[in-house]
Amino acid sequence: MGNSVVLLSDQHLIGHKPKKRIEIPPPYAWPPRPIATVRWLMFDLHFPWGFFFILLSVFSWKFLSPTHETLRSLNLSWMAMVWLRNAVLLSSVAGTIHWMLYIRRFQKNEYKFDERWLQKNSRKFFCRDQVIDNIFWSLFSGVTVWSLFETLTLWMWASGRISKVDWGSDTAYLSFMIVAFFLLSAVHFWLIHSLLHWGPLYKYVHRLHHRNVTPGPWSGISMHPVEHILYFSFFLVWWVLPVHPLLILLTGLYKGIEPTVSHSGFQKITIGKKLKIEAGDFFHQLHHGLFKVNYGNNIVPLDALFGNWHDGESDKSLKDE
């Protein structure tokens, strides 16, 4: 299903290429694969980072969030604390990955999609530095928009303005919605990302993100404020569907921090001699390099339906392992 694409000379992906081509997940296969589908929905879809963000959401709700009573009234003090928590968590994950892969370069070019490194002395970036520019947009615009959506949704939940559910009586619904969240988020991302590639929106908004032809950990939510509003608008789903704070926090943490991992530029992070953790999203890396393919991600293959799917095989400039 690989597309035939024309590569620009300065956009070649010249480093690591995963050994296997990108495949459509089992739930969308024909004939049906029920056992593989259940395994994918219960485990493969979430491993390892989905589980990480679910656990981080539980921890954040239990120990790093205002009390139910506090949330009932909008107040700048607790809203600022939510912003600080989100900024610290994003900085911890992005900063750690950046330090390991780009400052200390523990694994050098191993599993690196693009042999080029992050740009310095480039006029297209704030302070002529890609990392400084990315940090600025991620923290001061990204975390702010994320935190505003999150605090408003938590306030609406606590004050009874939107429907509540709890784990004691709605366990099946909430378990289903945790799985559904990842799929719904992927559909939402494809919709808004496709919209952002429309001429005027791309020129004045999305182009800021695409300056990162070679993305790094801080590139994930380095976006124009308008794009941040569209990107984090997924929170509006919980203004309609019954919700628990765990799902509200999961929405922010996953959409705010997961792009740090998927934009890391490395397929895997190696720790020690044996441990290798899946990291960068090759499917989205192809989008940054080739532009007119892979507007969504492969867990909901809308790009295959609309003819934009690139499985990594048709690009002859990518070298096999």
Buried (B, 14 or more C-beta within 10 A) or exposed (E): BBBEBEBEEEBBBBBBBBEEBBEBBBBBEEEEBEEBBEEBBEEBBBEEBBEBBBEBBEBBBEEBBBEEEBBBEEBEEBBEBBBEBBBEBBBEBBBEBBEBBBEEEEBEEBBBBBEBBBBEEEEEBEEEBBBEBBBBBBBEBBBBBBBBBBBBBBBBBBEEEBEEBEEEEBEEBBEEBBBBBBBBBBBBBBBBBBBBBEEEBBEEBBBBBBBBBBBBBBBBBBBBBBBBBBBBEBBEBBBEBBBBBBBBBBBBBBBBBBBBBBBBBBBBBBEEEEEBEBBBBBBBBBBBBBBEBBBBBBBBBBBBEEEBBBBBBBBEEBEEE
